[in-house]
Amino acid sequence: MNLRHLPLLFVFVSSAVFAAPAPAPTSGAEGAFTTGRHRNLFGELLGKSEAEVQAKIDAAWVQLFHGRDADQRLYYPVGDDKAYIADVGSGDVRSEGMSYGLMLAVQLDKRAEFDRLWRWVKAYMFHAEGPNQGLFAWQCRFDGTIIDPGSASDGEEWFAMTLLFAANRWGRIEGGLDYGAEAQAVLDAMRRERHGPNTTPLFDLQRKQVVFAPTNWGSQFTDPSYHLPFFYELWARWDRTEAGRQFWAACATESRAFFRKAAHPKTGLMSEYAHFDGRPVDGERGDFRYDAWRTLGHVALDHAWFAADPWQVEQSNRVLRFLTAQGTFIPDRYTLEGKSVSTDDSIGLFAMAAVAGLAADAELARPFVQRVWDAPIPSGRWRYYNGLLYFLALLEAGGRFQVHAPAKAGP
């Protein structure tokens, strides 16, 4: 399961929307969560104007969401009120892509596209009953037929965060989707004890770590790129339940500690799959591969939002220094020790390297930020994963991947 990647304001905020605070797991005094300032690396490092950055993002939106069916778009409307994000190379719809599409839509204030995507998710991916109740099938056909009913844990994580941002940014209007209630349902489902046949919780409830998949096999290890402490920090504040807030605070702490264990001390690379103590699994999934590209961005985003761990700066410098040392051609897969196991390069890796610039030194970050700026918008058969990471990187490195918090009560 989940062998997913090939090379390649009208605002009404309900008073019920996650208003109960919890003690902050970290101070985050220098992070964007506290300061409200989201860095724009294209401006800082390349001298691009806000208008130029916005034009770059607008072009990506037009092509990847509304471009030509055959070789440009990833977003495909269905009927009057639904749409899906297509993995065009594999010919299916994945919870990963749907959740990324939702995040792009909420960050760019595209409510109509967001609602269409969420309606498709709920209509075809959602398990309303059974041992996986409250979770989502990770893989469907374009007509909505489920291919694999199991969950890829990152899909649920990103669903929850996108719904919280939607609740906080747009609120609820009469007859519209109740984003806040939907978000809380996903948060609850991720923590739920499960004892059915071949089903487990989405998180290891004792270790406070996300599992690769909530199955007997998939729950025995994790995926480093599924660790999202910058999301857990927000859930530790916005979950409506005290038990949830305490759980997510612990998960943020554990994931930061996990990153330190999973990153190779010389290269900074992390494996695609790993044991809960950070050791890579045996075989090629113990290499730095497609999923693991995202770890570059996730470490840096956590630093950018919360500034919780000074090691994240050291780590981001380490991994960018390793990639820089590869020369003009940077392959997209390595052993953790730094031996190339690929003859391909991929914009998805460069996109995440650019995001690592949020925590890295400017001279290390600038060439990767420049490379993403200069890259064409991904098109063709393998535009799914590369395209989504490219688009996310435009927002993350461009200061548009922002924390949308609940409205404060009172003056």
N, C-alpha and C positions, 0 to 999 in steps of 0.2 A: 504494500500500500504506500501511496504518497511518493512514488518515484517520479518527481514532478517536473524536473527541469532538464532541458536539453540545451546544448551550447547555442551556442548561438553568437435699513433693517427694521423690518417689522419683527420685533421679538417679544414674545410673551413667554415668560418663564414661570412655570407652575411652582407654587410654594413647596410642592412635594419633590422637586427635582434635587435630590442629593444635597440637601441643605445641612445635614448633620455632620459637623466636622469631627475629625479624629486628631489626636496628637500627631504632629508631623513626624514621620520616621527620620527625616533629616532636616536640617535647617534650610538648605538650598539658598543661602543668602545671596549668592552671586549668580544664581541660575535664572533663566527666563521666567520660570514659574513665579518667582518673587519680584523680579525687576520689571517684567512685562516686555523686555527687549529681546527680540529674536534676531540673531545676527544674519546679515546678508553677505555671504562670502563673495558673491559675484561683484558686489559693490566694494567691499573691503579690499579684496585681493586683485580684482581685475579692473576696477574703476568703472564698472557699468552703472548706468543710471537706473533709478527705480522704473522709469518708463521702458528701458531696454529689457530689464528683467521681466516685467509684466508681459511684454510682447512675446518673449521667449516662452513663458508659461501659457499664454493664450494660444500660441501656435501649437503647442503640445496638446492642449485640450481639444482644439478643433480637429487635429489629425487623429488622435487616439480615441476620441469619443464620437466624432462626427465625420470622419474621413471616409475614403472609399472602402466599400465592403470587402473587396478582394485582398487588399494588401496594406491597408492603413489602420482602420479602426479596430478597437477591441470591444467597444460598447455596442451592443445590438438590441434595439428596442423590440419588444414582443407585445403585440396587441396595443391596447389603449393605456396600460398602466404598469407594465413590467419591462425589464431589460436584464441582460446578462453580460458579463465580461467573459470573452471567449479565450481559452488557450487554443489559439488557432493552429499551432503546430501539432498538438496532440488531439485536437478535435473534441474537446470537452470543456466543461465549466467546473471551476475549482473554488472551494471556499476561500482560499488564499486570494485569488484574483478578485472575487466578489468583495472581499473585505478591503482590499487595496482600492478598488474602484469607489467604494463607499467613503473611504478616507479622503481620496482626492476630491470627491464631490463636496463633502462637508467643509474641507479646508478652503475650497474655492467658492463656497456659498452657492452651490448648484443643487438646490433643494429638489427640483423636479427629477433630475437624474438619480439623486440619492433615493428618493421614494420609490422609483421604478426598480432600482436594484434591490432594495430591501423587500419589496413585495415578491420579487422572484425568489429570493432566499427563503422567505417564509412559506411560499407556496410549494417549493420543490425540495429544498434541502433540510428543512426543519423536521425534527422528530417530535411529534406531539404526544407520543405515547411509546411504551416499550422500554427496554433496558437503556436506550440512549435518549430517553425523554429530555427535552430541553437543549440537546446538542444538535449538530448539523452534519449531514453527509458531506464528505469532502469532495466528492466527484460525481458529476451528473452529465448526461447528454444534453445537447442543445434544446431538446424538447422537454427537458425537466426530469426525464427518467433517471433514477438513481443507478449509478454504476457501482459505487462502493458506499455502503451506509455508514462506515466508520468515520471518525473525525480526525482531521489534521489539526492539532491543538492551536496552532497559530491563528487559524480562521476564527475560532471563537474569541480569542483574545482581541483581535482587531475588530470583530463585530462589536464587542462590548464597548471599546473605546470610541468607535465611530458613532455609536448610538448615544453615548454620553455627551460627546461634543455636539451632536445634533440637538439633543435636549437642551443643552446650555446655550447654544447659538440661536436656535429657532423657536424653542418652546413648542407648545402644542396649540393648534387651532382646532376649533370645533369640526369634527368629522375627519381630522387628520390623524396621522400616525402618532401614537404615544411613545415617543422615543425613550423617555425616561423609564417607563414601565418595561419596555422591551430590553433596555440595557440591564436593568436590575435582574430580569429573568435570566439573562445570559450569565451575569456575575454569580447568581445563585447556582446555576447549573454547573458551572465550572468547579465549584467547591463541593458538589453533592456527592455523598457516599453512594457507591453503586456496587451491587452484589449480583447482578444478572450474569448470564452465560457470556464469558469473554468480554466483559465490560468492567471498567475501573473508573475512578475519578480522573478528570482531566489534569489535575494536579496531584502530585504525591503529597498527601495531607500531612505526613510526618516530616518529610524533608522540605516542604514548602517550595517545591520546584515543579515547573510544568513538565509533563511527560511527553514523549514523542507522539503517542496516540493512546487513547483510553481503552486499551485492550490488554489481554494477559501478556502478550509479547511486547507491545509498544510501550507499556508502562514500566518496563525494566530499564529504560534509558531515556535520555532527553536529547533535544536538538538545541545547541547553543544559540541559534538564531531565533528560537522561540522565547528566549529569556528577555523580558521587556520591563526592566525595573522602572523606567520612566512612565509606563502605563500603571504599574502597580502602585506607584506613589500617589497617583491621582485617585485610583480606586480606594486607597487607604484613607482618603479624605471624602470621597463622594459616594461610596457604597452606603445604602440606606440602613444597613444592619451593623451593629457593633461587632458581631463575630466576623463579618466580612472585612470591616476596616482593619481589625487586628490581624487577620490572615494576610491581607494584601501588604500590610506594612512589613510583616515577616518575610514575605516573598521578595520584596524589594531588597531587603538586606541579604537574603540568601543568593539572589541572582547576581548581585555585585560581587559577593564572595566567590561565586561560581566562575564568573568571568576571569578572575585572577588565577584560578586553578586551570581553566581550560585553555588560556592563551599560552602559546609556546614562549619560553622566556627569551629566546633570541629573535625569532621571526615575528612574534605577535599573532601568528595564525591560529585559528581555532578549527576544530574538526566539524564535519557536517553532522555527525551524531556523536554523542559522548555519554559516558557513565555520569552518574550524579556527582561524583567527586572530581569531574573535569577530565578524566582520562579518556582518550579517544577510543571508540569501539574498534574492533579488529576489521581489517579489510579496507576497501577503498572508501567506505563511508567514514573512516577515521582520518581521511585527508581533508584538506581545505578545498571544498567543492562548492557547488552552486548555492545551497542554502547558506553556507558559511560566509558568503560575501556580505551578507546583511549584518554580521557581527561587527564589521567596521563601523557601520552607521549607528548601530544600536548603542555601542559603548559611548560614542561621541554625542548622540542625542541625549543620553542620560546626563552626561556632563553639561551639555548646553542648557537643559531644563532645570537641573537640580544641583549641579556642582557638588555632588555628594562624595566623590572619591578622587583625590589627587592622582591616584594611579591611572585613571582614565586618560589623563594627558600623556603620561609616560607611555601607556599602551598605544595610543593613537600615533604618537611619534614613532614608536618602534615598528608598527606594521607599515606605515607609509615609508619609513626608511628602508625597510626590506623591499617593498615594491619598487621604489626608486632605483635600488641597486640592480634591478633586473635589466636596466638599460632601456633602449627605445621600444623594444617589443616585450610586453608584460603578459605572459600566459595567464590563463584564468583558473588553473588548478595546480596545487602543490601538495607534497607531503608537508607535515607540520614543521619538519626540519628545513624546508625550503627548496626541495628538489622539484623541479617542474614535472608534472605528469600530463601536460597538455601542449598541443601545438596551436591552440586557438586563443584569441583574446576576445573579450566581451565588454560591451559598454556597461552592463550591469555591475561588473566588478569596479570599473572606473567610477560609476555613479556613487557606489558606497564608499569608495576611497575619497571622493570629493566631500561627502558628508563627514568623514572622519576629520576633515579640516576644521570642524567646529570645536575640536579639542586639541588639534595638533598645531605645531609651529607654522607660521605663515609660509616660510620658504619651502617646507615640505608639502604643504597643502596646495599651494598655488598651481603647480603643473597639473594636478588632478582636477581642480576646479576649472582650469582652462580647457582641459580635454573634454569635460562634460559640456562646457559652454560651446565648444566648437563642433561637437558631435551632431550629426543629423538625427532627427527624431526616428527611432527604430521603426522599420517597416518590413514587410515581407513575412515569410512563414514563421520566423522565430521572434516576432515582435512582442510576444506576450510577456515573458519574464523580464527580458531586457527593457522593454518599453515601460513596464510598471516601475521598475527600479529607477530608470532614467527620470520618469515623471516625478516620482517621490523625491528624488535627489534635487530636482529643480526647486521644489518647495522647501525641502529641508535645508539645503545650502543657500537658498534664496530668501530666507526669512519669512516664508509663507506657511510653514508647518508649525502651527501655533497652538498653544494651550487655550482652549475655550472653556472658561470656568463659569460656574453658576453665577447668576446675577446676585449681588449682595443685597441683603434686606436692609431697608432703612436708608437714611441719608448718608 
